Amino acid sequence: METFDCELNQHVIYGDNTIERLGALTRALGGSKVLITTDPGIEKVGILARAVSALKGERIDAYVFADVTSNPTTADVEAAVAVAKANAPIDLIIGLGGGSAMDCAKGVNFLLTNGGKMEDYWGTNKARIPMLPSIGVPTTIGTGSEAQSYALISQPETHIKMACGDKKAQFRTVILDATLTKTLPASIAAITAIDAIAHAVESYVSTRSNPMSRMFAQHAWTLLNAHFEACLENKTTQARSKMLFGAYLAGLAIENSMLGAAHACANPLTAKYGITHGVAVALMLPHVIRFNSPIAGDAYHELYPDGDLADRIIQLKKIGNLPNRLREYPVQYTAKTTALPILAEAAATQWTAQFNPRPLNMSDFVKLYEQIY
């Protein structure tokens, strides 16, 4: 009999225009003076203004750090902390945007409450004292960061992504409002949605999967697979709302299990060549599924009984106009270079690699990269 430990303690608000409840939800958590971490795009399209308006309606002071980069670094977190300290005492933090903004919010929470630097929290449960209540408001349909207790923060010099996890950093409240995705271009929606799909697929077969995580992953896959194309074809909230919920469930699946080799291989592509995370995961996922199939084939069939799962992922990538080959990026690989072995070495050190259902050695990683080249 499988045993598992699952802790579900988030308040989730789902529905169109629920951003308007942000002020009341902040008050319910004791917030009166808050920091919002977001990015310039969210500010430009008016989403930040909607959030601030909802807070002002409850007479809550809001201070904004709107310069989060696409792969947040320790510098982003430290700059946001500086804004918080300049307007102390901040009593609640809001992550508004994609995974980067939400990860930055978690990073700020670590440093603002426990001090030190992000490297001090690389790993699990390194924070020693309570952290501030926080709210996650995703505006993309893919990262699942709103469901997770980990912040992925990169080192500016090495570009290594540090996974800093602590249950105290998890958002107390999550708002899933599909109206916030209306301005999301189809190209970005495809990239974030395929990442969510990878979360569902990888967590379903992870060596740490359990009945609860598989339940989340399977329902996530069902929603994401069914509504992927519709969410790209139009920006009505019906399809994107289903995708937003699917992405959240996939995030819950990760929180209660783990990922695998597709993410392990994707992170070095992002760190070394700046390939967008969702694109990098999409490049790897079909090949990892085929690599794992001798071990996880039955589980993949449970997830997608209508055909070959790897073929379906390739079909979804085609619908989303996502690339199939690494050679489309500045990755040189000839007899005289060692680009792919270097990538393989980095992938082998990624935390998620150890949870892949089929163990990998260096040769396996190299072959996976060769297949996408």
Number of C-alpha atoms within 10 A of each C-alpha: 3 6 8 13 7 13 8 8 11 14 13 16 17 16 15 16 14 15 25 18 16 26 21 16 21 25 16 10 16 13 21 19 21 23 27 29 30 29 22 14 16 20 16 10 13 12 21 23 13 16 20 20 18 20 26 14 13 16 13 19 15 20 19 17 22 19 17 25 15 13 23 25 25 20 16 26 27 18 15 27 23 15 17 23 13 11 15 12 12 20 18 22 27 28 27 29 27 24 28 27 33 33 32 32 31 37 29 30 25 31 19 21 14 17 12 11 16 23 14 14 21 19 14 13 15 14 21 11 9 12 21 22 20 27 28 29 27 29 25 27 32 31 29 28 30 31 25 25 22 25 29 23 27 21 17 15 7 9 19 19 21 21 20 25 23 22 16 21 26 26 28 19 23 24 25 27 23 28 21 26 23 17 16 19 13 18 13 17 23 26 25 25 30 29 26 30 31 27 30 32 29 31 32 33 30 25 17 18 24 20 14 16 27 25 17 22 34 22 18 29 25 17 21 28 19 14 19 22 16 14 25 21 12 14 19 15 19 16 21 28 24 21 31 29 23 30 34 28 26 38 29 30 32 27 20 23 25 25 29 28 32 27 28 25 30 25 25 26 24 20 21 16 13 15 18 18 22 25 22 25 27 27 26 24 28 22 20 21 23 16 19 19 18 11 14 19 17 13 15 21 14 12 20 18 11 9 10 14 20 18 13 15 20 19 12 20 20 12 14 21 13 19 17 19 14 19 12 9 13 10 14 13 14 9 5 7 10 12 15 20 18 14 21 23 17 20 24 20 13 20 17 19 22 20 21 24 24 19 13 15 10 15 11 14 23 19 16 21 22 14 14 16 17
